[in-house]
Amino acid sequence: MAFARNMYTIDSSSGFSPKKMVNPWKTYVKLSAVLMGSHDLTKGSLAFLNYPVQLMFKSTKVLLVMVMGAFIPGLRRKYPAHEYVSAILLVLGLILFTLADAQTSPSFSVIGVIMVIGALVMDSFLGNLQEVIFNMNPETTQEKYSKHGIRVLSHLLDSG
């Protein structure tokens, strides 16, 4: 029932009519898959890393977002050199912190590092992909996404 309410609107003259799709389904499938993969890798990495190490890795997301933004068609962002230097210094600090933690913490594992890096790549792709979608299709707005998310959440809570 909740799915039907999200897919159709009630039109006073003709009854039910399908909602106009703003973007193709494959766009939403890509976004969902990347978001789910990022979430699962982030949570899974905690089995192999302690929380401070994971948090430090996640704080380097800015560098990957910058790099991905430079290569994704539709964005091709350019950043000033001082922003790249700042991001690189952040990553170097992370490396030093991680190497120090590897010698003292029994919960440090290369598998966890690989998982959290995979999550970071997916996170950086997700943010840039959303921006491309917003730029390419002016009818897509964050307001529509947030309203839809609230509606879906309310339907899920209603259905138990």
DSSP file with accessible surface (Angstrom, degrees, kcal/mol):
  #  RESIDUE AA STRUCTURE BP1 BP2  ACC     N-H-->O    O-->H-N    N-H-->O    O-->H-N    TCO  KAPPA ALPHA  PHI   PSI    X-CA   Y-CA   Z-CA
    1    1 A M     >        0   0  175      0, 0.0     4,-2.1     0, 0.0     5,-0.2   0.000 360.0 360.0 360.0 -42.9    0.0    0.0    0.0
    2    2 A A  H  >  +     0   0   25      1,-0.2     4,-1.6     2,-0.2     5,-0.2   0.894 360.0  52.6 -62.9 -39.3    2.8    2.4    0.9
    3    3 A F  H  > S+     0   0  143      1,-0.2     4,-1.5     2,-0.2    -1,-0.2   0.927 108.6  50.2 -61.9 -43.0    4.5    1.7   -2.5
    4    4 A A  H  > S+     0   0   48      1,-0.2     4,-1.5     2,-0.2    -1,-0.2   0.894 107.6  53.5 -63.8 -38.3    1.3    2.5   -4.3
    5    5 A R  H  < S+     0   0  103     -4,-2.1    -1,-0.2     1,-0.2    -2,-0.2   0.849 111.0  47.1 -66.2 -31.9    0.8    5.8   -2.5
    6    6 A N  H  < S+     0   0   22     -4,-1.6    -1,-0.2    -3,-0.2    -2,-0.2   0.756 114.2  46.5 -79.2 -25.1    4.4    6.8   -3.5
    7    7 A M  H  < S+     0   0   50     -4,-1.5    12,-2.2    -5,-0.2     2,-0.4   0.672 113.4  44.9 -91.5 -19.5    3.9    5.8   -7.2
    8    8 A Y  E  <  -A   18   0A 111     -4,-1.5     2,-0.3    10,-0.2    -1,-0.1  -0.949  61.9-153.6-129.6 147.8    0.5    7.4   -7.8
    9    9 A T  E     -A   17   0A  58      8,-2.6     8,-2.2    -2,-0.4     2,-0.7  -0.836  28.3-113.5-111.9 156.4   -1.2   10.7   -7.0
   10   10 A I  E     -A   16   0A 137     -2,-0.3     2,-0.5     6,-0.2     6,-0.2  -0.815  29.1-164.6 -93.2 118.8   -4.9   11.3   -6.7
   11   11 A D  E  >  -A   15   0A  61      4,-3.9     4,-2.1    -2,-0.7    -2,-0.0  -0.909  15.6-144.1-103.8 126.1   -6.2   13.4   -9.5
   12   12 A S  T  4 S+     0   0  126     -2,-0.5    -1,-0.1     1,-0.2     4,-0.1   0.822  96.5  43.6 -63.7 -27.8   -9.7   14.9   -8.8
   13   13 A S  T  4 S+     0   0  103      2,-0.1    -1,-0.2     1,-0.1    -3,-0.0   0.885 130.1  17.1 -87.1 -37.3  -10.7   14.6  -12.4
   14   14 A S  T  4 S-     0   0   79      1,-0.4     2,-0.4     3,-0.0    -2,-0.2   0.313  95.3-127.1-120.6   8.4   -9.5   11.2  -13.5
   15   15 A G  E  < S+A   11   0A  33     -4,-2.1    -4,-3.9     2,-0.0    -1,-0.4  -0.658  75.3  15.3  86.4-131.9   -8.8    9.3  -10.2
   16   16 A F  E     +A   10   0A 150     -2,-0.4    -6,-0.2    -6,-0.2    -8,-0.0  -0.580  65.7 176.0 -83.0 138.2   -5.3    7.8   -9.9
   17   17 A S  E     -A    9   0A  32     -8,-2.2    -8,-2.6    -2,-0.3    -2,-0.0  -0.994  35.4-101.6-138.5 144.6   -2.5    8.9  -12.2
   18   18 A P  E     -A    8   0A  96      0, 0.0   -10,-0.2     0, 0.0     2,-0.2  -0.356  39.5-112.3 -65.4 144.1    1.2    7.9  -12.2
   19   19 A K        -     0   0   64    -12,-2.2     2,-0.4     1,-0.1   -13,-0.0  -0.495  34.7-105.1 -71.5 147.7    3.6   10.4  -10.8
   20   20 A K        -     0   0  145     -2,-0.2     2,-0.4     1,-0.1    -1,-0.1  -0.596  31.8-130.7 -74.5 125.2    6.0   12.0  -13.2
   21   21 A M        -     0   0   79     -2,-0.4    -1,-0.1     1,-0.2     4,-0.0  -0.657  16.1-165.4 -77.1 127.4    9.5   10.5  -12.8
   22   22 A V  S    S+     0   0   36     -2,-0.4    -1,-0.2     1,-0.2   117,-0.1   0.879  74.8  17.8 -80.3 -39.2   12.1   13.3  -12.6
   23   23 A N  S    S-     0   0   14      1,-0.0    -1,-0.2   114,-0.0     5,-0.1  -0.902  94.9 -89.6-128.4 158.8   15.1   11.0  -13.2
   24   24 A P    >>  -     0   0   76      0, 0.0     3,-1.1     0, 0.0     4,-1.1  -0.291  37.1-114.5 -67.3 154.6   15.4    7.5  -14.7
   25   25 A W  H 3> S+     0   0  142      1,-0.3     4,-2.3     2,-0.2     3,-0.3   0.855 113.2  63.6 -56.0 -38.7   15.1    4.5  -12.3
   26   26 A K  H 3> S+     0   0  140      1,-0.2     4,-2.5     2,-0.2    -1,-0.3   0.834  97.2  58.2 -63.0 -26.7   18.7    3.5  -13.0
   27   27 A T  H <> S+     0   0   21     -3,-1.1     4,-2.3     2,-0.2    -1,-0.2   0.942 109.1  43.6 -64.3 -45.3   19.9    6.8  -11.4
   28   28 A Y  H  X S+     0   0   58     -4,-1.1     4,-2.5    -3,-0.3    -2,-0.2   0.865 112.1  53.5 -69.1 -34.0   18.1    6.0   -8.2
   29   29 A V  H  X S+     0   0   92     -4,-2.3     4,-2.7     2,-0.2     5,-0.2   0.928 109.8  48.2 -65.9 -43.3   19.4    2.4   -8.3
   30   30 A K  H  X S+     0   0  100     -4,-2.5     4,-2.5     2,-0.2     5,-0.3   0.940 113.0  47.5 -60.3 -49.2   23.0    3.7   -8.6
   31   31 A L  H  X S+     0   0   16     -4,-2.3     4,-2.4     1,-0.2     5,-0.2   0.923 114.1  47.3 -59.1 -43.7   22.5    6.1   -5.8
   32   32 A S  H  X S+     0   0   75     -4,-2.5     4,-2.7     2,-0.2     5,-0.2   0.912 112.0  49.3 -65.6 -42.7   21.0    3.5   -3.5
   33   33 A A  H  X S+     0   0   53     -4,-2.7     4,-2.7     2,-0.2     5,-0.2   0.921 113.3  46.0 -64.5 -43.0   23.7    0.9   -4.3
   34   34 A V  H  X S+     0   0   23     -4,-2.5     4,-2.6    -5,-0.2     5,-0.2   0.928 114.2  48.3 -66.9 -42.2   26.5    3.3   -3.6
   35   35 A L  H  X S+     0   0   99     -4,-2.4     4,-2.5    -5,-0.3    -2,-0.2   0.935 113.7  46.8 -63.6 -43.1   24.9    4.5   -0.4
   36   36 A M  H  X S+     0   0  119     -4,-2.7     4,-2.8    -5,-0.2     5,-0.2   0.929 112.9  49.3 -66.1 -42.4   24.2    1.0    0.8
   37   37 A G  H  X S+     0   0   17     -4,-2.7     4,-2.6    -5,-0.2     5,-0.2   0.925 111.9  48.5 -62.8 -42.5   27.8   -0.2   -0.1
   38   38 A S  H  X S+     0   0    4     -4,-2.6     4,-2.4    -5,-0.2    -1,-0.2   0.933 113.0  47.6 -63.0 -45.0   29.3    2.8    1.7
   39   39 A H  H  X S+     0   0  103     -4,-2.5     4,-2.5    -5,-0.2     5,-0.3   0.937 113.8  46.7 -62.5 -47.1   27.2    2.2    4.8
   40   40 A D  H  X S+     0   0   95     -4,-2.8     4,-2.6     1,-0.2    -1,-0.2   0.902 113.6  47.6 -65.0 -41.3   28.0   -1.5    4.9
   41   41 A L  H  X S+     0   0   45     -4,-2.6     4,-1.9    -5,-0.2    -1,-0.2   0.900 112.1  50.8 -67.3 -38.2   31.7   -1.1    4.4
   42   42 A T  H  X S+     0   0   17     -4,-2.4     4,-0.6    -5,-0.2    -2,-0.2   0.951 115.7  40.4 -62.9 -49.6   31.8    1.7    7.1
   43   43 A K  H >< S+     0   0  121     -4,-2.5     3,-0.8     1,-0.2     4,-0.3   0.893 114.9  52.8 -68.1 -38.2   30.0   -0.4    9.7
   44   44 A G  H >< S+     0   0   24     -4,-2.6     3,-1.6    -5,-0.3     4,-0.3   0.838  98.7  64.0 -66.8 -30.7   31.9   -3.6    8.7
   45   45 A S  H >X S+     0   0    0     -4,-1.9     4,-1.9     1,-0.3     3,-1.7   0.773  86.9  72.1 -67.0 -21.7   35.3   -1.9    9.1
   46   46 A L  T << S+     0   0   67     -3,-0.8    -1,-0.3    -4,-0.6    -2,-0.2   0.730  87.2  64.2 -66.8 -18.5   34.6   -1.5   12.8
   47   47 A A  T <4 S+     0   0   84     -3,-1.6    -1,-0.3    -4,-0.3    -2,-0.2   0.720 116.3  28.7 -72.8 -18.3   35.1   -5.2   13.2
   48   48 A F  T <4 S+     0   0   72     -3,-1.7     2,-0.3    -4,-0.3    -2,-0.2   0.566 122.1  46.6-116.9 -17.0   38.7   -4.7   12.1
   49   49 A L  S  < S-     0   0    4     -4,-1.9    59,-0.2    59,-0.2     2,-0.1  -0.924  79.1-116.2-124.8 153.3   39.5   -1.2   13.2
   50   50 A N     >  -     0   0   39     -2,-0.3     4,-1.9     1,-0.1     3,-0.4  -0.473  38.7-104.7 -82.6 163.8   39.0    0.7   16.4
   51   51 A Y  H  > S+     0   0  141      1,-0.2     4,-2.9     2,-0.2     5,-0.2   0.882 115.2  55.7 -61.8 -41.8   36.7    3.8   16.2
   52   52 A P  H  > S+     0   0   66      0, 0.0     4,-2.2     0, 0.0    -1,-0.2   0.908 109.0  48.4 -59.6 -38.1   39.3    6.5   16.3
   53   53 A V  H  > S+     0   0    0     -3,-0.4     4,-2.3     2,-0.2    -2,-0.2   0.939 112.6  47.8 -66.8 -44.3   41.1    5.1   13.3
   54   54 A Q  H  X S+     0   0    9     -4,-1.9     4,-2.7     1,-0.2     5,-0.2   0.926 111.3  51.5 -61.5 -42.1   37.9    4.8   11.4
   55   55 A L  H  X S+     0   0   91     -4,-2.9     4,-1.5     1,-0.2    -1,-0.2   0.905 108.6  50.7 -62.8 -40.3   37.0    8.3   12.3
   56   56 A M  H  < S+     0   0   62     -4,-2.2     4,-0.5    -5,-0.2    -1,-0.2   0.911 110.9  48.9 -64.7 -41.6   40.4    9.6   11.1
   57   57 A F  H >< S+     0   0   16     -4,-2.3     3,-1.7     1,-0.2    -2,-0.2   0.935 109.6  51.6 -61.9 -45.6   40.0    7.8    7.8
   58   58 A K  H >< S+     0   0   50     -4,-2.7     3,-1.4     1,-0.3    -1,-0.2   0.797 100.0  64.3 -64.2 -25.9   36.5    9.2    7.3
   59   59 A S  T >< S+     0   0   56     -4,-1.5     3,-0.6     1,-0.3    -1,-0.3   0.663  92.3  64.1 -72.5 -13.2   37.8   12.7    8.0
   60   60 A T  T X>  +     0   0    9     -3,-1.7     3,-1.2    -4,-0.5     4,-1.1   0.355  68.2 105.9 -89.7   8.3   39.9   12.4    4.8
   61   61 A K  H <>  +     0   0   81     -3,-1.4     4,-2.6     1,-0.3     5,-0.2   0.824  66.3  70.5 -54.8 -31.0   36.8   12.2    2.6
   62   62 A V  H <> S+     0   0   74     -3,-0.6     4,-2.2     1,-0.2    -1,-0.3   0.886  96.1  50.3 -57.9 -40.7   37.4   15.8    1.5
   63   63 A L  H <> S+     0   0   32     -3,-1.2     4,-2.5     1,-0.2    -1,-0.2   0.936 111.9  46.6 -66.0 -44.4   40.5   14.8   -0.6
   64   64 A L  H  X S+     0   0   49     -4,-1.1     4,-3.0     2,-0.2     5,-0.3   0.881 110.7  52.6 -66.8 -35.7   38.6   12.0   -2.3
   65   65 A V  H  X S+     0   0   34     -4,-2.6     4,-2.4     2,-0.2    -1,-0.2   0.922 110.5  49.0 -64.3 -39.9   35.6   14.2   -3.0
   66   66 A M  H  X S+     0   0    8     -4,-2.2     4,-1.1    -5,-0.2    -2,-0.2   0.937 114.2  44.6 -63.8 -45.8   38.0   16.8   -4.6
   67   67 A V  H >X S+     0   0   55     -4,-2.5     4,-0.8     1,-0.2     3,-0.5   0.939 115.3  46.7 -66.2 -46.4   39.7   14.2   -6.7
   68   68 A M  H >X S+     0   0   45     -4,-3.0     4,-1.7     1,-0.2     3,-1.0   0.890 108.0  57.5 -63.9 -37.9   36.5   12.5   -7.9
   69   69 A G  H 3< S+     0   0    0     -4,-2.4     8,-2.2    -5,-0.3     7,-0.3   0.794 102.4  55.7 -63.4 -26.2   34.9   15.9   -8.6
   70   70 A A  H << S+     0   0   24     -4,-1.1    -1,-0.3    -3,-0.5    -2,-0.2   0.734 116.3  35.3 -77.4 -20.6   37.8   16.6  -11.0
   71   71 A F  H << S+     0   0  142     -3,-1.0    -2,-0.2    -4,-0.8    -1,-0.2   0.596  88.3 101.1-111.0 -14.5   37.1   13.5  -13.0
   72   72 A I  S >X S-     0   0   20     -4,-1.7     3,-2.0     1,-0.1     4,-1.6  -0.609  76.9-118.4 -77.8 125.0   33.3   13.0  -13.0
   73   73 A P  T 34 S+     0   0   92      0, 0.0    -1,-0.1     0, 0.0    -2,-0.1  -0.360 100.2  34.4 -60.4 138.9   31.7   14.2  -16.3
   74   74 A G  T 34 S+     0   0   56      1,-0.1    -2,-0.0    61,-0.0    -3,-0.0   0.126 122.5  46.8 100.3 -19.8   29.3   17.0  -15.7
   75   75 A L  T <4  +     0   0   26     -3,-2.0    -5,-0.1    -6,-0.1    -6,-0.1   0.728  58.2 168.7-112.7 -64.9   31.4   18.5  -12.8
   76   76 A R     <  -     0   0  137     -4,-1.6    -6,-0.3    -7,-0.3     2,-0.1   0.922  30.6-164.8  45.1  55.3   35.1   18.7  -13.8
   77   77 A R        -     0   0   79     -8,-2.2     2,-0.4    -5,-0.1    -1,-0.1  -0.389  13.6-152.7 -71.7 147.7   35.8   20.9  -10.7
   78   78 A K        -     0   0  188     -2,-0.1    -1,-0.0    -9,-0.0   -12,-0.0  -0.975  11.1-168.1-120.2 130.5   39.0   22.9  -10.4
   79   79 A Y        -     0   0   49     -2,-0.4     5,-0.1   -13,-0.0    -9,-0.0  -0.902  29.1-101.6-115.8 150.3   40.3   23.7   -6.9
   80   80 A P    >>  -     0   0   58      0, 0.0     4,-1.3     0, 0.0     3,-0.9  -0.295  34.7-112.7 -65.2 154.9   43.1   26.1   -6.0
   81   81 A A  H 3> S+     0   0   76      1,-0.3     4,-2.4     2,-0.2     5,-0.2   0.855 114.1  60.4 -59.2 -37.6   46.5   24.6   -5.2
   82   82 A H  H 3> S+     0   0  123      1,-0.2     4,-2.1     2,-0.2    -1,-0.3   0.823 101.6  54.2 -65.5 -26.8   46.3   25.6   -1.5
   83   83 A E  H <> S+     0   0   78     -3,-0.9     4,-2.2     2,-0.2    -1,-0.2   0.896 108.8  47.9 -72.4 -37.9   43.2   23.4   -1.1
   84   84 A Y  H  X S+     0   0   66     -4,-1.3     4,-2.6     2,-0.2    -2,-0.2   0.905 111.1  51.5 -65.4 -40.9   45.0   20.4   -2.5
   85   85 A V  H  X S+     0   0   81     -4,-2.4     4,-2.6     2,-0.2     5,-0.2   0.932 110.0  49.5 -61.8 -43.6   48.0   21.1   -0.3
   86   86 A S  H  X S+     0   0   73     -4,-2.1     4,-1.9     1,-0.2    -1,-0.2   0.917 111.9  48.0 -61.5 -42.7   45.7   21.2    2.8
   87   87 A A  H  X S+     0   0    5     -4,-2.2     4,-2.1     2,-0.2    -1,-0.2   0.904 111.3  50.1 -66.2 -39.5   44.0   18.0    1.8
   88   88 A I  H  X S+     0   0   87     -4,-2.6     4,-2.6     2,-0.2    -2,-0.2   0.915 108.9  51.8 -66.6 -40.4   47.3   16.2    1.2
   89   89 A L  H  X S+     0   0  110     -4,-2.6     4,-2.3     1,-0.2    -1,-0.2   0.896 107.8  53.4 -62.8 -36.1   48.6   17.4    4.6
   90   90 A L  H  X S+     0   0   65     -4,-1.9     4,-2.0    -5,-0.2    -2,-0.2   0.932 109.6  47.3 -62.5 -44.1   45.5   16.0    6.2
   91   91 A V  H  X S+     0   0   34     -4,-2.1     4,-2.5     2,-0.2    -2,-0.2   0.904 109.6  53.0 -66.8 -39.8   46.1   12.6    4.5
   92   92 A L  H  X S+     0   0   91     -4,-2.6     4,-2.3     1,-0.2    -1,-0.2   0.916 108.3  50.7 -61.7 -41.3   49.7   12.6    5.7
   93   93 A G  H  X S+     0   0   36     -4,-2.3     4,-2.4     1,-0.2    -1,-0.2   0.905 109.3  51.8 -61.0 -39.4   48.6   13.3    9.2
   94   94 A L  H  X S+     0   0    8     -4,-2.0     4,-2.9     2,-0.2    -2,-0.2   0.922 107.6  51.4 -61.9 -44.5   46.2   10.3    8.9
   95   95 A I  H  X S+     0   0   80     -4,-2.5     4,-2.7     2,-0.2     5,-0.2   0.933 111.0  47.8 -60.8 -45.1   49.0    8.0    7.7
   96   96 A L  H  X S+     0   0  123     -4,-2.3     4,-2.0     1,-0.2    -1,-0.2   0.923 113.3  48.1 -62.5 -42.2   51.2    9.0   10.7
   97   97 A F  H  X S+     0   0   76     -4,-2.4     4,-2.2     2,-0.2    -2,-0.2   0.930 112.9  48.3 -62.8 -44.2   48.3    8.4   13.1
   98   98 A T  H  X S+     0   0   13     -4,-2.9     4,-2.0     1,-0.2    -2,-0.2   0.905 110.0  51.2 -66.4 -41.2   47.4    5.1   11.5
   99   99 A L  H  X S+     0   0  103     -4,-2.7     4,-0.9    -5,-0.2    -1,-0.2   0.904 111.1  48.4 -63.8 -39.1   51.0    3.8   11.6
  100  100 A A  H >X S+     0   0   55     -4,-2.0     4,-0.8    -5,-0.2     3,-0.5   0.910 112.2  49.2 -66.2 -39.3   51.3    4.7   15.3
  101  101 A D  H 3X S+     0   0   22     -4,-2.2     4,-2.7     1,-0.2     3,-0.4   0.828 100.7  64.9 -70.5 -29.3   48.0    3.0   16.0
  102  102 A A  H 3< S+     0   0   41     -4,-2.0    -1,-0.2     1,-0.2    -2,-0.2   0.829 104.7  45.8 -64.4 -28.5   49.1   -0.1   14.1
  103  103 A Q  H << S+     0   0  172     -4,-0.9    -1,-0.2    -3,-0.5    -2,-0.2   0.721 123.3  31.5 -86.9 -20.7   51.9   -0.7   16.7
  104  104 A T  H  < S+     0   0  113     -4,-0.8    -2,-0.2    -3,-0.4    -3,-0.1   0.685 103.4  73.5-111.3 -21.7   49.8   -0.1   19.8
  105  105 A S    ><  -     0   0   18     -4,-2.7     3,-1.0    -5,-0.1    -1,-0.1  -0.831  55.1-159.0-104.5 127.3   46.2   -1.3   19.0
  106  106 A P  T 3  S+     0   0  136      0, 0.0    -1,-0.1     0, 0.0    -4,-0.0   0.653  90.3  65.2 -75.1 -10.5   45.3   -4.9   18.8
  107  107 A S  T 3  S+     0   0   48      2,-0.0     2,-0.4     0, 0.0    -5,-0.1   0.211  74.7 112.1 -98.2  18.8   42.1   -4.0   16.7
  108  108 A F    <   +     0   0   53     -3,-1.0     2,-0.3   -59,-0.2   -59,-0.2  -0.762  40.0 166.5 -93.1 132.4   44.1   -2.7   13.7
  109  109 A S     >  -     0   0   34     -2,-0.4     4,-1.7   -61,-0.2     5,-0.1  -0.999  44.2-133.7-146.7 145.0   43.8   -4.7   10.5
  110  110 A V  H  > S+     0   0  100     -2,-0.3     4,-2.7     1,-0.2     5,-0.2   0.866 109.3  59.8 -64.0 -34.4   44.6   -4.2    6.9
  111  111 A I  H  > S+     0   0   93      1,-0.2     4,-2.5     2,-0.2    -1,-0.2   0.926 104.4  49.4 -60.7 -42.6   41.2   -5.6    6.0
  112  112 A G  H  > S+     0   0    0      2,-0.2     4,-2.6   -64,-0.2    -1,-0.2   0.897 109.7  51.2 -63.0 -39.8   39.5   -2.8    8.0
  113  113 A V  H  X S+     0   0   25     -4,-1.7     4,-2.4     2,-0.2    -2,-0.2   0.931 110.6  48.6 -63.5 -43.9   41.7   -0.2    6.2
  114  114 A I  H  X S+     0   0  111     -4,-2.7     4,-2.4     1,-0.2    -2,-0.2   0.920 112.1  49.7 -62.5 -41.3   40.7   -1.6    2.8
  115  115 A M  H  X S+     0   0   40     -4,-2.5     4,-2.2    -5,-0.2    -2,-0.2   0.930 111.9  46.2 -64.5 -44.2   37.0   -1.6    3.8
  116  116 A V  H  X S+     0   0    0     -4,-2.6     4,-2.2     2,-0.2    -1,-0.2   0.876 111.3  52.3 -71.1 -31.6   37.0    2.0    5.1
  117  117 A I  H  X S+     0   0   75     -4,-2.4     4,-2.4     2,-0.2    -1,-0.2   0.921 108.8  51.1 -67.3 -40.9   38.9    3.2    1.9
  118  118 A G  H  X S+     0   0   24     -4,-2.4     4,-2.2     1,-0.2    -2,-0.2   0.916 110.0  49.9 -59.8 -40.7   36.2    1.4   -0.2
  119  119 A A  H  X S+     0   0    0     -4,-2.2     4,-2.7     1,-0.2    -2,-0.2   0.900 109.3  51.8 -64.6 -38.9   33.6    3.3    1.8
  120  120 A L  H  X S+     0   0    3     -4,-2.2     4,-2.6     2,-0.2     5,-0.2   0.904 108.3  50.4 -64.9 -41.6   35.4    6.6    1.3
  121  121 A V  H  X S+     0   0   65     -4,-2.4     4,-2.2     1,-0.2    -1,-0.2   0.934 112.8  46.9 -62.0 -43.9   35.5    6.0   -2.5
  122  122 A M  H  X S+     0   0   65     -4,-2.2     4,-2.6     1,-0.2    -2,-0.2   0.909 111.5  51.5 -65.4 -40.6   31.8    5.3   -2.5
  123  123 A D  H  X S+     0   0   18     -4,-2.7     4,-2.2     2,-0.2     5,-0.2   0.917 110.8  47.7 -60.4 -44.4   31.0    8.3   -0.3
  124  124 A S  H  X S+     0   0    0     -4,-2.6     4,-1.6     1,-0.2    -1,-0.2   0.888 113.4  47.8 -68.0 -35.6   33.0   10.6   -2.6
  125  125 A F  H  X S+     0   0   68     -4,-2.2     4,-2.8    -5,-0.2     5,-0.2   0.920 110.0  54.0 -67.5 -41.0   31.3    9.2   -5.7
  126  126 A L  H  X S+     0   0   17     -4,-2.6     4,-2.5     1,-0.2     5,-0.2   0.940 108.7  46.3 -61.0 -50.4   27.9    9.5   -4.0
  127  127 A G  H  X S+     0   0   31     -4,-2.2     4,-1.8     1,-0.2    -1,-0.2   0.917 116.2  45.1 -61.2 -42.8   28.2   13.2   -3.2
  128  128 A N  H  X S+     0   0    2     -4,-1.6     4,-2.2    -5,-0.2    -1,-0.2   0.884 111.5  52.7 -69.7 -38.2   29.5   14.1   -6.6
  129  129 A L  H  X S+     0   0   24     -4,-2.8     4,-2.4     2,-0.2    -2,-0.2   0.917 108.2  51.2 -64.1 -41.2   26.9   12.0   -8.4
  130  130 A Q  H  X S+     0   0   76     -4,-2.5     4,-2.5    -5,-0.2    -1,-0.2   0.920 109.6  50.5 -61.7 -40.6   24.1   13.8   -6.5
  131  131 A E  H  X S+     0   0   54     -4,-1.8     4,-2.2    -5,-0.2    -1,-0.2   0.907 108.9  51.1 -65.4 -39.5   25.5   17.1   -7.5
  132  132 A V  H  X S+     0   0   12     -4,-2.2     4,-2.7     2,-0.2     5,-0.2   0.928 110.4  50.0 -61.8 -43.1   25.6   16.1  -11.1
  133  133 A I  H  X S+     0   0   11     -4,-2.4     4,-2.0     1,-0.2     7,-0.2   0.928 111.1  48.4 -62.3 -44.4   22.0   15.0  -10.9
  134  134 A F  H  < S+     0   0   41     -4,-2.5    -1,-0.2     1,-0.2    -2,-0.2   0.876 115.2  45.5 -63.7 -37.4   20.9   18.3   -9.4
  135  135 A N  H  < S+     0   0  101     -4,-2.2    -2,-0.2    -5,-0.2    -1,-0.2   0.862 115.0  45.7 -74.5 -37.2   22.9   20.2  -12.0
  136  136 A M  H  < S+     0   0  141     -4,-2.7    -2,-0.2     1,-0.2    -1,-0.2   0.817 118.4  39.9 -76.8 -32.2   21.6   18.2  -15.0
  137  137 A N    ><  -     0   0   33     -4,-2.0     3,-2.0    -5,-0.2    -1,-0.2  -0.869  63.6-169.6-123.5  99.5   18.0   18.1  -14.1
  138  138 A P  T 3  S+     0   0  109      0, 0.0    -1,-0.1     0, 0.0    -2,-0.1   0.722  85.4  65.7 -64.3 -18.1   16.7   21.4  -12.6
  139  139 A E  T 3  S+     0   0   87   -117,-0.1     2,-0.6     2,-0.0     5,-0.1   0.692  85.6  84.5 -75.1 -17.8   13.4   19.7  -11.5
  140  140 A T    <   +     0   0    9     -3,-2.0     2,-0.3    -7,-0.2    -3,-0.1  -0.770  61.5 166.7 -85.4 120.6   15.4   17.6   -9.1
  141  141 A T     >  -     0   0   55     -2,-0.6     4,-2.0     1,-0.1     5,-0.1  -0.927  49.1-119.7-131.4 158.9   15.9   19.5   -5.9
  142  142 A Q  H  > S+     0   0  139     -2,-0.3     4,-2.9     1,-0.2     5,-0.2   0.843 114.5  61.3 -64.6 -30.1   17.1   18.5   -2.4
  143  143 A E  H  > S+     0   0  121      1,-0.2     4,-2.7     2,-0.2    -1,-0.2   0.929 104.3  47.3 -63.3 -41.9   13.7   19.7   -1.1
  144  144 A K  H  > S+     0   0  101      1,-0.2     4,-2.4     2,-0.2    -1,-0.2   0.912 112.7  49.9 -65.6 -40.5   11.9   17.1   -3.3
  145  145 A Y  H  X S+     0   0   60     -4,-2.0     4,-2.7     2,-0.2    -2,-0.2   0.927 112.6  46.1 -62.0 -44.9   14.3   14.4   -2.1
  146  146 A S  H  X S+     0   0   63     -4,-2.9     4,-2.4     2,-0.2    -2,-0.2   0.916 112.7  49.5 -68.5 -38.8   13.8   15.3    1.6
  147  147 A K  H  X S+     0   0  120     -4,-2.7     4,-2.3    -5,-0.2    -1,-0.2   0.921 112.9  48.0 -63.3 -41.6   10.0   15.5    1.2
  148  148 A H  H  X S+     0   0   78     -4,-2.4     4,-2.8    -5,-0.2     5,-0.2   0.925 111.0  50.9 -65.0 -41.6   10.1   12.1   -0.5
  149  149 A G  H  X S+     0   0   39     -4,-2.7     4,-2.5     1,-0.2    -2,-0.2   0.910 110.7  48.2 -62.8 -41.1   12.3   10.6    2.2
  150  150 A I  H  X S+     0   0  119     -4,-2.4     4,-2.5     2,-0.2    -1,-0.2   0.920 112.2  50.1 -65.3 -39.3   10.0   11.9    5.0
  151  151 A R  H  X S+     0   0   85     -4,-2.3     4,-2.2     2,-0.2    -2,-0.2   0.933 111.6  47.4 -65.3 -44.2    7.0   10.5    3.2
  152  152 A V  H  X S+     0   0   46     -4,-2.8     4,-2.5     1,-0.2    -1,-0.2   0.929 111.9  50.9 -63.3 -42.8    8.7    7.1    2.8
  153  153 A L  H  X S+     0   0  101     -4,-2.5     4,-2.5     1,-0.2    -2,-0.2   0.924 109.4  50.2 -60.9 -42.9    9.7    7.1    6.4
  154  154 A S  H  X S+     0   0   46     -4,-2.5     4,-2.2     1,-0.2    -1,-0.2   0.901 110.8  49.5 -64.8 -36.4    6.2    7.9    7.5
  155  155 A H  H  X S+     0   0   17     -4,-2.2     4,-2.1     2,-0.2    -1,-0.2   0.901 110.3  50.8 -68.1 -37.9    4.8    5.0    5.4
  156  156 A L  H  X S+     0   0  104     -4,-2.5     4,-0.8     1,-0.2    -2,-0.2   0.912 111.5  47.3 -65.0 -41.6    7.4    2.6    6.8
  157  157 A L  H  < S+     0   0  126     -4,-2.5     3,-0.4     1,-0.2    -2,-0.2   0.878 111.3  52.1 -67.3 -35.8    6.4    3.6   10.4
  158  158 A D  H  < S+     0   0  117     -4,-2.2    -1,-0.2     1,-0.2    -2,-0.2   0.879 108.6  50.5 -64.9 -38.0    2.7    3.3    9.5
  159  159 A S  H  <        0   0   92     -4,-2.1    -1,-0.2    -5,-0.1    -2,-0.2   0.610 360.0 360.0 -80.8 -10.3    3.2   -0.2    8.2
  160  160 A G     <        0   0   99     -4,-0.8    -3,-0.1    -3,-0.4    -2,-0.1   0.507 360.0 360.0  90.4 360.0    5.1   -1.4   11.2
